[in-house]
Amino acid sequence: MPATLQYNLTGGAANADPNLSLGGAHSSQQVSVTVLNNVFDDVSVAEALAGDTEYRAIDITNVGDAAAVAVEVYASVETSSVDTQLDMGAVAAPIDSVESVANESSAPATVVFAHRLTGSRLALPDIPAGSYCRVWLRRVVGVAAGNTANDQGTIAVDYA
C-alpha cells in the first residue's frame, strides 16, 4: 500500500478529547480535517469580546507502507469567520515530537507560526511508514469578534 496520511489527536494514547490535544503522546484517535469545529472548542462570549488565542497539536500519521515524501500542509479552506485566523507551525525536528503545553492558551516554545494558505504551505519532512509528524495549530480570535455559528476552516496535506 502506498503512503496514506490521516490526522490524529495528541495528548495520550487513548485521548479522544480535542480540548486535550495539547501535544505529548500520540493518540490513536483520528480527527476530521475540518479543524476549527472538530479540534477547537466553541468561542465563548467573553473570548469573542476580549479576543483569544488557543493552541492544539495534531499528528499527521502515515498508516501506509511507503514513506510520504514532499509533504506540505496548508489551509485549503480559510476560516468562515472574518474575525478568526488559523495558523500552523511545526518544531524544527517534528518527526515523532512529544512537546506539550500546559493549557490551550500556552504556546509551544519551539514552534514558529504563520498563516498557511495554498500559496504559503508549510513544508514538513518525509514521514516514514508507521510514523507521524506533529503540526501545531493556532486559532486567533480578534477582539470584538462577531458571532459566527460553526466557524470552520479546513487543512490539507499534499505529498508524493
DSSP file (Angstrom, degrees, kcal/mol; ACC not computed):
  #  RESIDUE AA STRUCTURE BP1 BP2  ACC     N-H-->O    O-->H-N    N-H-->O    O-->H-N    TCO  KAPPA ALPHA  PHI   PSI    X-CA   Y-CA   Z-CA
    1    1 A M              0   0    0      0, 0.0    64,-1.5     0, 0.0    65,-0.3   0.000 360.0 360.0 360.0 136.4    0.0    0.0    0.0
    2    2 A P        -     0   0    0      0, 0.0    63,-0.6     0, 0.0    66,-0.1  -0.064 360.0 -58.3 -68.7 179.6    1.4    3.5   -0.8
    3    3 A A        -     0   0    0     64,-0.3     2,-0.4    61,-0.2    64,-0.1  -0.388  57.0-172.8 -59.2 135.1    1.8    6.2    1.8
    4    4 A T        -     0   0    0     62,-0.2    59,-2.8    -3,-0.1    60,-0.6  -0.978   6.3-156.6-135.9 119.8   -1.6    7.1    3.4
    5    5 A L  E     +A   62   0A   0     -2,-0.4     2,-0.3    57,-0.2    57,-0.2  -0.780  15.3 170.5-104.3 142.1   -1.9   10.0    5.7
    6    6 A Q  E     -A   61   0A   0     55,-2.1    55,-3.0    -2,-0.4     2,-0.4  -0.916  32.0-113.0-137.1 165.0   -4.5   10.6    8.4
    7    7 A Y  E     -A   60   0A   0     24,-0.4    24,-1.8    -2,-0.3     2,-0.3  -0.860  32.3-175.0-103.3 134.3   -4.9   13.2   11.2
    8    8 A N  E     -AB  59  30A   0     51,-2.6    51,-2.9    -2,-0.4    22,-0.2  -0.947  22.5-120.4-126.8 149.7   -4.7   12.1   14.9
    9    9 A L  E     -     0   0A   0     20,-2.6    18,-2.0    -2,-0.3     2,-0.2  -0.219  25.1-145.6 -70.5 172.7   -5.1   13.9   18.1
   10   10 A T  E     + B   0  26A   0     47,-0.5    16,-0.2    16,-0.2    14,-0.2  -0.609  59.8  90.8-122.7-172.2   -2.3   14.2   20.7
   11   11 A G  S    S-     0   0    0     14,-1.1    15,-0.2    12,-0.8     2,-0.1   0.614  99.5 -18.0  98.4  12.8   -2.4   14.2   24.5
   12   12 A G  S >  S-     0   0    0     13,-2.1     3,-1.5     3,-0.1    16,-0.2  -0.360  78.1 -83.5 129.9 151.4   -2.1   10.5   25.3
   13   13 A A  T 3  S+     0   0    0      1,-0.3    15,-2.5    14,-0.2    16,-0.2   0.799 127.2  27.8 -55.2 -36.0   -2.5    7.1   23.5
   14   14 A A  T 3  S+     0   0    0     13,-0.2    -1,-0.3    14,-0.1     2,-0.1   0.268  84.2 140.1-110.8  10.6   -6.3    6.9   24.1
   15   15 A N    <   +     0   0    0     -3,-1.5    14,-0.5     1,-0.2    -6,-0.2  -0.355  15.8 166.3 -61.6 126.2   -7.1   10.7   24.2
   16   16 A A        +     0   0    0     -2,-0.1    -1,-0.2    -5,-0.1     3,-0.1   0.256  47.5  98.9-118.7   6.7  -10.4   11.4   22.3
   17   17 A D    >   -     0   0    0      1,-0.1     3,-2.2    -6,-0.1     4,-0.2  -0.859  57.3-159.6-101.6 109.0  -10.9   14.9   23.6
   18   18 A P  G >  S+     0   0    0      0, 0.0     3,-1.5     0, 0.0    -1,-0.1   0.792  91.3  65.7 -57.3 -27.4   -9.8   17.6   21.2
   19   19 A N  G 3  S+     0   0    0      1,-0.3    85,-0.1    21,-0.1    22,-0.1   0.699 103.0  47.8 -67.6 -17.6   -9.6   20.1   24.1
   20   20 A L  G <  S+     0   0    0     -3,-2.2     2,-2.2   -10,-0.1    -1,-0.3   0.260  76.3 112.2-104.1   9.6   -6.7   17.9   25.5
   21   21 A S    <   +     0   0    0     -3,-1.5    36,-2.8    18,-0.2   -10,-0.2  -0.487  35.1 133.4 -82.4  70.4   -4.8   17.7   22.2
   22   22 A L  S    S-     0   0    0     -2,-2.2    79,-2.2     1,-0.4     2,-0.2  -0.071  71.9 -90.2-114.6  28.8   -2.0   19.8   23.6
   23   23 A G  B    S+G  100   0B   0     34,-0.4   -12,-0.8    77,-0.2    -1,-0.4  -0.586  81.0 104.3  94.6-159.5    0.9   17.7   22.5
   24   24 A G  S    S+     0   0    0     75,-1.7    75,-0.1    -2,-0.2    -1,-0.1  -0.560  79.8  14.3  79.0-146.5    2.6   15.0   24.4
   25   25 A A  S    S-     0   0    0     -2,-0.2   -13,-2.1   -15,-0.1   -14,-1.1  -0.258  84.6-103.2 -67.4 147.8    2.0   11.4   23.4
   26   26 A H  E     -B   10   0A   0    -16,-0.2     2,-0.3   -15,-0.2   -16,-0.2  -0.432  35.4-139.8 -65.4 137.6    0.4   10.5   20.0
   27   27 A S  E     -     0   0A   0    -18,-2.0   -14,-0.2     2,-0.2   -13,-0.2  -0.774  11.7-141.5-102.2 149.2   -3.3    9.5   20.2
   28   28 A S  E    S+     0   0A   0    -15,-2.5     2,-0.5    -2,-0.3   -14,-0.1   0.556  74.0 107.3 -79.4  -8.7   -4.9    6.7   18.3
   29   29 A Q  E     -     0   0A   0    -14,-0.5   -20,-2.6   -16,-0.2    -2,-0.2  -0.597  63.8-143.9 -78.1 121.7   -8.0    8.9   17.9
   30   30 A Q  E     -B    8   0A   0     -2,-0.5     2,-0.3   -22,-0.2   -22,-0.3  -0.434  12.6-158.1 -78.5 158.3   -8.5   10.3   14.3
   31   31 A V        -     0   0    0    -24,-1.8   -24,-0.4    -2,-0.1     4,-0.1  -0.981  20.8-106.7-137.8 149.1   -9.8   13.8   13.7
   32   32 A S        -     0   0    0     -2,-0.3     6,-0.1     2,-0.2   -26,-0.0  -0.339  24.0-123.0 -73.0 154.9  -11.5   15.4   10.7
   33   33 A V  S    S+     0   0    0      1,-0.1     2,-2.0   121,-0.1   122,-2.0   0.605  96.0  90.3 -76.7 -11.6   -9.7   17.9    8.6
   34   34 A T  B  >  +H  154   0C   0    120,-0.2     4,-0.8     1,-0.2     3,-0.2  -0.615  66.2 175.3 -79.8  83.0  -12.4   20.5    9.2
   35   35 A V  H  >> +     0   0    0     -2,-2.0     4,-3.1   118,-0.6     5,-1.0   0.793  54.0  62.0 -75.2 -35.2  -10.3   21.5   12.1
   36   36 A L  H  >5S+     0   0    0    117,-1.0     4,-0.8     1,-0.2    -1,-0.2   0.928 114.3  35.0 -61.7 -43.0  -11.9   24.6   13.7
   37   37 A N  H  45S+     0   0    0     -3,-0.2    -1,-0.2   116,-0.2    -2,-0.2   0.659 127.3  39.1 -84.0 -15.4  -15.1   22.8   14.6
   38   38 A N  H  <5S+     0   0    0     -4,-0.8    -2,-0.2    -3,-0.2    -3,-0.2   0.641 126.2  29.1-107.5 -19.3  -13.5   19.5   15.4
   39   39 A V  H  <5S+     0   0    0     -4,-3.1     2,-0.3    -5,-0.1   -18,-0.2   0.764 113.1  55.9-110.8 -38.8  -10.3   20.5   17.1
   40   40 A F  S  <<S-     0   0    0     -5,-1.0    -1,-0.1    -4,-0.8   -21,-0.1  -0.715  80.6-118.7 -99.9 149.8  -11.0   23.8   18.8
   41   41 A D        -     0   0    0     -2,-0.3    -1,-0.1     1,-0.2    -2,-0.1  -0.268  44.7 -79.4 -75.1 168.4  -13.8   24.5   21.3
   42   42 A D        -     0   0    0      1,-0.1     2,-0.5    -5,-0.1    -1,-0.2  -0.376  48.8-109.8 -66.5 148.0  -16.6   27.0   20.7
   43   43 A V        -     0   0    0     -3,-0.1    -1,-0.1    -2,-0.1     2,-0.1  -0.692  33.0-138.4 -81.9 125.4  -15.7   30.6   21.3
   44   44 A S     >  -     0   0    0     -2,-0.5     4,-2.4     1,-0.1     5,-0.2  -0.323  23.0-108.5 -77.0 166.1  -17.4   32.0   24.4
   45   45 A V  H  > S+     0   0    0      1,-0.2     4,-2.2     2,-0.2     5,-0.2   0.915 121.7  51.4 -59.8 -43.7  -18.9   35.5   24.5
   46   46 A A  H  > S+     0   0    0      1,-0.2     4,-2.4     2,-0.2     5,-0.2   0.905 110.4  48.3 -62.1 -42.1  -16.1   36.6   26.8
   47   47 A E  H  > S+     0   0    0      1,-0.2     4,-2.3     2,-0.2    -1,-0.2   0.897 111.0  51.0 -64.9 -40.2  -13.4   35.2   24.5
   48   48 A A  H  < S+     0   0    0     -4,-2.4    97,-2.5     2,-0.2    96,-0.6   0.884 113.3  45.3 -65.2 -38.7  -15.1   36.9   21.5
   49   49 A L  H  < S+     0   0    0     -4,-2.2    95,-1.1    95,-0.2    -2,-0.2   0.924 124.1  31.9 -70.4 -44.6  -15.2   40.3   23.3
   50   50 A A  H  < S-     0   0    0     -4,-2.4    93,-0.2    93,-0.2    -2,-0.2   0.682 111.5-116.3 -86.6 -19.2  -11.7   40.2   24.6
   51   51 A G     <  -     0   0    0     -4,-2.3     2,-0.3    91,-0.3    91,-0.2   0.028  30.5-144.6  87.8 153.0  -10.0   38.2   21.8
   52   52 A D  E     - C   0 141A   0     89,-2.0    89,-3.5    -4,-0.1     2,-0.4  -0.988  14.3-161.2-157.3 141.1   -8.5   34.8   22.3
   53   53 A T  E     + C   0 140A   0     -2,-0.3     2,-0.3    87,-0.2    87,-0.2  -0.995  19.8 175.8-126.7 126.6   -5.6   32.7   21.1
   54   54 A E  E     - C   0 139A   0     85,-2.2    85,-2.5    -2,-0.4     2,-0.3  -0.909  14.3-147.0-130.9 157.5   -5.6   28.9   21.5
   55   55 A Y  E     + C   0 138A   0     49,-2.0     2,-0.3    -2,-0.3    83,-0.2  -0.921  13.9 175.8-127.0 147.5   -3.3   26.1   20.5
   56   56 A R  E     - C   0 137A   0     81,-2.0    81,-3.4    -2,-0.3     2,-0.4  -0.980  18.0-143.6-143.3 153.4   -3.7   22.5   19.5
   57   57 A A  E     + C   0 136A   0    -36,-2.8   -47,-0.5    -2,-0.3   -34,-0.4  -0.976  18.7 178.9-118.3 132.2   -1.3   19.8   18.3
   58   58 A I  E     - C   0 135A   0     77,-2.8    77,-3.1    -2,-0.4     2,-0.5  -0.939  21.0-133.6-126.1 154.4   -2.3   17.2   15.7
   59   59 A D  E     -AC   8 134A   0    -51,-2.9   -51,-2.6    -2,-0.3     2,-0.8  -0.917   5.8-145.1-108.7 131.4   -0.2   14.4   14.2
   60   60 A I  E     -AC   7 133A   0     73,-3.0    73,-1.9    -2,-0.5     2,-0.4  -0.866  31.2-161.2 -92.4 110.1   -0.1   13.7   10.5
   61   61 A T  E     -AC   6 132A   0    -55,-3.0   -55,-2.1    -2,-0.8     2,-0.9  -0.789  18.0-144.6-106.4 132.4    0.2    9.9   10.6
   62   62 A N  E     +A    5   0A   0     69,-2.8    68,-2.1    -2,-0.4    69,-0.3  -0.834  23.8 169.0 -95.5 104.9    1.4    7.7    7.8
   63   63 A V        +     0   0    0    -59,-2.8   -58,-0.1    -2,-0.9    -1,-0.1   0.304  50.7  93.8 -97.0   7.3   -0.6    4.5    8.0
   64   64 A G  S    S-     0   0    0    -60,-0.6    66,-0.3     2,-0.2   -61,-0.2  -0.133  84.4-112.7 -87.8-171.6    0.6    3.3    4.6
   65   65 A D  S    S+     0   0    0    -64,-1.5     2,-0.3   -63,-0.6    64,-0.2   0.547  92.7  58.1-100.9 -11.7    3.6    1.0    3.7
   66   66 A A  S    S-     0   0    0    -65,-0.3   -62,-0.2    62,-0.1    -2,-0.2  -0.808  92.1 -93.1-118.8 159.7    5.7    3.6    1.9
   67   67 A A        -     0   0    0     -2,-0.3     2,-0.6    62,-0.1   -64,-0.3  -0.417  31.3-129.3 -68.6 143.9    7.2    6.9    3.0
   68   68 A A  B     -K  127   0D   0     59,-2.6    59,-2.5    -2,-0.1     2,-0.3  -0.868  35.2-171.1 -90.3 122.8    5.2   10.1    2.3
   69   69 A V        +     0   0    0     -2,-0.6    91,-3.3    57,-0.2    57,-0.0  -0.764  56.8  24.6-117.4 161.7    7.7   12.5    0.7
   70   70 A A  S    S-     0   0    0     -2,-0.3     2,-0.3    89,-0.2    -1,-0.2   0.918  82.0-173.7  52.5  48.9    7.5   16.2   -0.3
   71   71 A V        +     0   0    0     53,-0.5    53,-3.0    -3,-0.3     2,-0.4  -0.584  10.8 174.2 -81.8 130.7    4.9   16.7    2.5
   72   72 A E  E     -JI 123 158C   0     86,-2.5    86,-2.6    -2,-0.3     2,-0.4  -1.000  12.2-162.5-136.9 137.3    3.2   20.1    2.7
   73   73 A V  E     +JI 122 157C   0     49,-2.2    49,-2.9    -2,-0.4     2,-0.3  -0.922  22.0 147.0-120.4 146.2    0.3   21.2    5.0
   74   74 A Y  E     - I   0 156C   0     82,-2.0    82,-2.9    -2,-0.4     2,-0.8  -0.975  53.9 -85.8-164.6 167.4   -1.8   24.3    4.5
   75   75 A A  E     - I   0 155C   0     41,-2.9    43,-0.5    -2,-0.3    80,-0.3  -0.792  35.4-178.0 -85.3 110.9   -5.3   25.7    5.0
   76   76 A S  E    S+     0   0C   0     78,-1.6     2,-0.4    -2,-0.8    79,-0.2   0.746  78.3  34.9 -81.7 -23.9   -7.3   24.6    1.9
   77   77 A V  E    S- I   0 154C   0     77,-1.8    77,-1.8    -3,-0.1    -1,-0.3  -0.983  88.6-132.3-130.4 120.4  -10.4   26.5    3.1
   78   78 A E        -     0   0    0     -2,-0.4    74,-0.1    75,-0.2     7,-0.1  -0.217  43.7 -77.9 -63.8 158.4   -9.9   29.7    5.1
   79   79 A T        -     0   0    0      1,-0.1    74,-0.3     5,-0.1    -1,-0.1  -0.265  36.8-130.4 -57.2 146.6  -11.9   30.2    8.3
   80   80 A S  S    S+     0   0    0     72,-1.8     2,-0.4    -3,-0.1    -1,-0.1   0.665  88.2  73.6 -78.0 -15.9  -15.5   31.1    7.7
   81   81 A S  S >  S-     0   0    0     71,-0.2     3,-1.1     1,-0.1    -2,-0.1  -0.818  71.7-146.9 -97.9 137.2  -15.4   34.0   10.1
   82   82 A V  T 3  S+     0   0    0     -2,-0.4    -1,-0.1     1,-0.2    -2,-0.0   0.616  99.3  61.8 -72.5 -11.1  -13.6   37.2    9.2
   83   83 A D  T 3  S+     0   0    0     63,-0.1    59,-3.1    59,-0.1     2,-0.3   0.375  98.0  63.9 -97.6   3.2  -12.7   37.5   12.9
   84   84 A T  E <   -D  141   0A   0     -3,-1.1     2,-0.3    57,-0.2    57,-0.2  -0.898  57.2-168.8-126.3 158.0  -10.7   34.3   13.2
   85   85 A Q  E     -D  140   0A   0     55,-1.7    55,-2.6    -2,-0.3     2,-0.5  -0.996  12.5-146.7-144.3 141.5   -7.5   33.0   11.7
   86   86 A L  E     -D  139   0A   0     -2,-0.3    30,-0.5    53,-0.2     2,-0.3  -0.947  20.9-177.8-110.5 122.4   -5.9   29.6   11.7
   87   87 A D  E     -D  138   0A   0     51,-2.8    51,-2.4    -2,-0.5     2,-0.3  -0.809   7.5-154.9-116.4 159.1   -2.0   29.5   11.7
   88   88 A M  E     +DE 137 114A   0     26,-2.7    26,-1.8    -2,-0.3     2,-0.3  -0.940  16.4 161.6-134.7 154.8    0.3   26.5   11.6
   89   89 A G  E     -D  136   0A   0     47,-1.9    47,-3.3    -2,-0.3     2,-0.3  -0.975  16.8-153.3-161.6 164.8    3.8   25.6   12.7
   90   90 A A        -     0   0    0     22,-0.4    22,-0.6    -2,-0.3    45,-0.1  -0.970  30.3-100.8-140.5 154.8    6.0   22.6   13.4
   91   91 A V        -     0   0    0     43,-0.4    20,-0.1    -2,-0.3     4,-0.1  -0.312  41.5-103.6 -71.4 162.2    9.0   22.0   15.6
   92   92 A A  S    S+     0   0    0     18,-0.4    -1,-0.1     1,-0.3    19,-0.0   0.855 121.6  27.0 -58.0 -37.7   12.5   22.0   14.0
   93   93 A A  S    S+     0   0    0      1,-0.1    -1,-0.3     2,-0.0    -2,-0.1  -0.673  80.9 167.5-121.9  75.1   12.7   18.2   14.1
   94   94 A P    >   +     0   0    0      0, 0.0    40,-1.6     0, 0.0     3,-1.6   0.571  31.1 115.1 -77.6  -9.9    9.0   17.4   14.0
   95   95 A I  B 3  S-F  133   0A   0      1,-0.3    38,-0.2    38,-0.2    32,-0.0  -0.435 100.7 -14.1 -63.5 124.6    9.0   13.6   13.3
   96   96 A D  T 3  S+     0   0    0     36,-2.2    -1,-0.3    -2,-0.2    37,-0.1   0.764  91.2 175.2  55.9  31.9    7.5   11.9   16.4
   97   97 A S    <   -     0   0    0     -3,-1.6    -1,-0.2    35,-0.1   -74,-0.0  -0.350  21.4-170.3 -65.5 146.1    7.8   15.0   18.5
   98   98 A V        +     0   0    0    -75,-0.1   -74,-0.1   -73,-0.1    -1,-0.1   0.180  32.5 141.0-124.0  16.1    6.3   14.8   22.0
   99   99 A E        -     0   0    0    -76,-0.1   -75,-1.7   -75,-0.1     2,-0.3  -0.291  29.2-175.0 -56.5 143.3    6.5   18.5   23.1
  100  100 A S  B     -G   23   0B   0    -77,-0.3     2,-0.3   -90,-0.0   -77,-0.2  -0.917  18.3-136.9-137.9 165.4    3.4   19.5   25.1
  101  101 A V        -     0   0    0    -79,-2.2   -79,-0.1    -2,-0.3     3,-0.1  -0.863  21.8-122.9-121.6 158.9    1.9   22.7   26.6
  102  102 A A  S    S-     0   0    0     -2,-0.3     2,-0.3     1,-0.1    -1,-0.1   0.841  87.0 -10.1 -70.7 -35.3    0.3   23.2   30.0
  103  103 A N  S >  S-     0   0    0    -81,-0.1     3,-1.8     3,-0.0    -1,-0.1  -0.941  79.4 -87.5-157.3 173.5   -3.1   24.5   28.6
  104  104 A E  T 3  S+     0   0    0     -2,-0.3   -49,-2.0     1,-0.3   -84,-0.0   0.624 121.6  56.1 -68.2 -13.0   -4.7   25.7   25.4
  105  105 A S  T 3  S+     0   0    0    -51,-0.2     2,-0.5     2,-0.1    -1,-0.3   0.486  88.3  93.2 -94.6  -4.4   -3.6   29.3   26.0
  106  106 A S  S <  S-     0   0    0     -3,-1.8   -51,-0.1   -51,-0.1    -3,-0.0  -0.786  70.2-138.8 -95.3 128.0    0.1   28.4   26.2
  107  107 A A        -     0   0    0     -2,-0.5     2,-0.2     1,-0.1    -5,-0.1  -0.603  26.5-106.9 -81.4 142.0    2.2   28.5   23.0
  108  108 A P    >   -     0   0    0      0, 0.0     3,-1.1     0, 0.0    -7,-0.1  -0.513  27.9-134.1 -66.2 137.2    4.7   25.7   22.3
  109  109 A A  T 3  S+     0   0    0      1,-0.2    -2,-0.0    -2,-0.2    -8,-0.0   0.780  96.8  43.9 -67.4 -30.1    8.2   27.1   22.9
  110  110 A T  T 3  S+     0   0    0      2,-0.0     2,-0.4   -19,-0.0   -18,-0.4   0.239  91.9  98.4-104.7  14.3    9.9   25.8   19.8
  111  111 A V    <   -     0   0    0     -3,-1.1     2,-0.5   -20,-0.1   -20,-0.1  -0.872  52.8-157.7-111.2 134.4    7.2   26.5   17.2
  112  112 A V        -     0   0    0    -22,-0.6   -22,-0.4    -2,-0.4     2,-0.3  -0.945  20.8-150.8-105.5 123.0    7.1   29.4   14.7
  113  113 A F        +     0   0    0     -2,-0.5     2,-0.3   -24,-0.1   -24,-0.2  -0.664  20.4 167.8 -98.0 149.1    3.6   30.0   13.5
  114  114 A A  B     -E   88   0A   0    -26,-1.8   -26,-2.7    -2,-0.3     2,-0.7  -0.981  44.5 -99.5-151.4 155.8    2.5   31.5   10.2
  115  115 A H        -     0   0    0     -2,-0.3     2,-0.7   -28,-0.2   -28,-0.2  -0.697  44.5-161.2 -77.0 116.8   -0.7   31.8    8.2
  116  116 A R        +     0   0    0     -2,-0.7   -41,-2.9   -30,-0.5     2,-0.2  -0.891  20.7 157.6-113.9 108.7   -0.5   29.0    5.7
  117  117 A L    >   -     0   0    0     -2,-0.7     3,-2.0   -43,-0.2   -41,-0.1  -0.523  62.4 -74.5-113.1-174.5   -2.7   29.0    2.6
  118  118 A T  G >  S+     0   0    0    -43,-0.5     3,-0.5     1,-0.3   -42,-0.1   0.850 132.8  46.1 -51.7 -39.8   -2.3   27.3   -0.7
  119  119 A G  G 3  S+     0   0    0      1,-0.2    -1,-0.3     2,-0.0    -3,-0.0   0.486 117.6  42.0 -85.0  -2.3    0.4   29.7   -1.8
  120  120 A S  G <  S+     0   0    0     -3,-2.0    -1,-0.2     2,-0.0    -2,-0.1  -0.357  79.9 174.9-139.9  55.9    2.4   29.6    1.5
  121  121 A R    <   -     0   0    0     -3,-0.5     2,-0.7    -5,-0.2   -47,-0.2  -0.203  34.0-118.2 -67.5 153.6    2.4   25.9    2.5
  122  122 A L  E     -J   73   0C   0    -49,-2.9   -49,-2.2    -6,-0.1     2,-0.3  -0.850  28.1-141.0 -93.4 113.6    4.3   24.6    5.5
  123  123 A A  E     -J   72   0C   0     -2,-0.7   -51,-0.2   -51,-0.2   -53,-0.0  -0.595  20.7-168.8 -77.0 132.5    6.9   22.1    4.3
  124  124 A L        -     0   0    0    -53,-3.0   -53,-0.5    -2,-0.3   -54,-0.1  -0.787  26.2 -98.2-115.2 160.6    7.3   19.0    6.5
  125  125 A P        -     0   0    0      0, 0.0    -1,-0.1     0, 0.0   -57,-0.1  -0.300  55.7 -77.7 -70.3 163.5   10.0   16.3    6.5
  126  126 A D        -     0   0    0      1,-0.1   -57,-0.2   -56,-0.1   -31,-0.0  -0.336  45.8-138.3 -56.6 143.7    9.3   13.0    4.8
  127  127 A I  B     -K   68   0D   0    -59,-2.5   -59,-2.6    -3,-0.1     3,-0.1  -0.919  15.1-141.5-112.6 108.0    7.1   10.8    7.0
  128  128 A P    >   -     0   0    0      0, 0.0     3,-1.9     0, 0.0   -66,-0.3  -0.200  37.7 -79.7 -62.9 158.0    8.2    7.2    7.1
  129  129 A A  T 3  S+     0   0    0      1,-0.3   -66,-0.2   -64,-0.2   -64,-0.1  -0.341 119.9  18.0 -55.8 134.7    5.6    4.4    7.1
  130  130 A G  T 3  S+     0   0    0    -68,-2.1    -1,-0.3   -66,-0.3     2,-0.2   0.541 110.4  97.2  80.1   7.1    4.2    3.9   10.6
  131  131 A S    <   -     0   0    0     -3,-1.9   -69,-2.8   -69,-0.3     2,-0.3  -0.603  56.0-148.1-118.8 179.8    5.5    7.3   11.8
  132  132 A Y  E     -C   61   0A   0    -71,-0.2   -36,-2.2    -2,-0.2     2,-0.4  -0.959   9.0-137.7-146.3 163.8    3.9   10.8   12.2
  133  133 A C  E     -CF  60  95A   0    -73,-1.9   -73,-3.0    -2,-0.3     2,-0.4  -0.996  25.0-130.4-125.2 129.0    4.8   14.5   12.1
  134  134 A R  E     -C   59   0A   0    -40,-1.6     2,-0.4    -2,-0.4   -43,-0.4  -0.642  22.6-173.0 -83.4 129.9    3.5   16.9   14.7
  135  135 A V  E     -C   58   0A   0    -77,-3.1   -77,-2.8    -2,-0.4     2,-0.4  -0.990  12.4-146.7-122.4 131.5    1.8   20.1   13.4
  136  136 A W  E     -CD  57  89A   0    -47,-3.3   -47,-1.9    -2,-0.4     2,-0.4  -0.804  10.7-156.9 -98.0 138.7    0.7   22.8   15.8
  137  137 A L  E     -CD  56  88A   0    -81,-3.4   -81,-2.0    -2,-0.4     2,-0.5  -0.908   4.2-164.3-114.7 141.6   -2.4   24.9   15.1
  138  138 A R  E     -CD  55  87A   0    -51,-2.4   -51,-2.8    -2,-0.4     2,-0.6  -0.987   2.8-162.0-127.2 121.9   -3.1   28.3   16.5
  139  139 A R  E     -CD  54  86A   0    -85,-2.5   -85,-2.2    -2,-0.5     2,-0.5  -0.915   7.9-164.7-103.6 124.1   -6.6   29.8   16.4
  140  140 A V  E     -CD  53  85A   0    -55,-2.6   -55,-1.7    -2,-0.6     2,-0.5  -0.941   3.2-165.8-111.3 122.8   -6.7   33.6   16.8
  141  141 A V  E     -CD  52  84A   0    -89,-3.5   -89,-2.0    -2,-0.5   -57,-0.2  -0.941  23.0-128.8-106.5 122.9  -10.0   35.2   17.6
  142  142 A G    >   -     0   0    0    -59,-3.1     3,-1.0    -2,-0.5   -91,-0.3  -0.255  31.8 -87.1 -70.4 157.5   -9.9   39.0   17.1
  143  143 A V  T 3  S+     0   0    0      1,-0.3   -93,-0.2   -93,-0.2   -94,-0.2  -0.396 114.6  13.2 -62.2 138.1  -11.1   41.5   19.7
  144  144 A A  T 3  S-     0   0    0    -95,-1.1    -1,-0.3   -96,-0.6   -95,-0.2   0.861  90.6-173.8  60.0  39.5  -14.8   42.2   19.5
  145  145 A A    <   -     0   0    0    -97,-2.5    -1,-0.2    -3,-1.0   -94,-0.1  -0.349  21.5-117.2 -64.5 141.9  -15.3   39.2   17.2
  146  146 A G        -     0   0    0      1,-0.1     2,-0.5    -2,-0.0   -63,-0.1  -0.321  34.6 -91.0 -75.3 162.9  -18.8   38.8   15.7
  147  147 A N        +     0   0    0     -2,-0.1     2,-0.4   -66,-0.0    -1,-0.1  -0.658  48.2 174.9 -78.8 121.1  -21.0   35.8   16.4
  148  148 A T    >   -     0   0    0     -2,-0.5     3,-0.7   -67,-0.0     2,-0.3  -0.973  25.3-136.8-129.9 116.3  -20.4   33.1   13.7
  149  149 A A  T 3  S-     0   0    0     -2,-0.4    -2,-0.0     1,-0.2     0, 0.0  -0.551  84.1  -3.6 -71.5 131.2  -22.1   29.7   14.1
  150  150 A N  T 3  S-     0   0    0     -2,-0.3    -1,-0.2     1,-0.2  -113,-0.1   0.909  79.2-155.7  55.8  52.3  -19.8   26.8   13.4
  151  151 A D    <   -     0   0    0     -3,-0.7     2,-0.3  -115,-0.1    -1,-0.2  -0.396  22.4-176.0 -55.9 128.3  -16.7   28.7   12.3
  152  152 A Q        +     0   0    0   -116,-0.2   -72,-1.8   -74,-0.1     2,-0.3  -0.940  24.3 169.9-134.3 153.4  -14.8   26.3   10.1
  153  153 A G        -     0   0    0     -2,-0.3  -117,-1.0   -74,-0.3  -118,-0.6  -0.948  22.4-140.4-153.4 152.3  -11.6   26.0    8.2
  154  154 A T  E     -HI  34  77C   0    -77,-1.8   -77,-1.8    -2,-0.3   -78,-1.6  -0.958   5.9-153.8-124.8 134.5  -10.0   23.0    6.6
  155  155 A I  E     - I   0  75C   0   -122,-2.0     2,-0.3    -2,-0.4   -80,-0.2  -0.763  12.4-166.5-101.6 154.0   -6.4   21.9    6.4
  156  156 A A  E     - I   0  74C   0    -82,-2.9   -82,-2.0    -2,-0.3     2,-0.4  -0.948  10.2-150.8-135.1 155.4   -5.0   19.8    3.7
  157  157 A V  E     - I   0  73C   0     -2,-0.3     2,-0.4   -84,-0.2   -84,-0.2  -0.996   8.4-165.8-128.6 126.6   -1.8   17.8    3.2
  158  158 A D  E     + I   0  72C   0    -86,-2.6   -86,-2.5    -2,-0.4     2,-0.3  -0.893  21.6 152.4-107.2 143.1   -0.2   17.2   -0.2
  159  159 A Y              0   0    0     -2,-0.4   -89,-0.2   -88,-0.2   -88,-0.1  -0.981 360.0 360.0-161.0 164.3    2.5   14.6   -0.6
  160  160 A A              0   0    0    -91,-3.3   -90,-0.2    -2,-0.3  -157,-0.1   0.359 360.0 360.0-107.7 360.0    4.1   12.2   -3.1
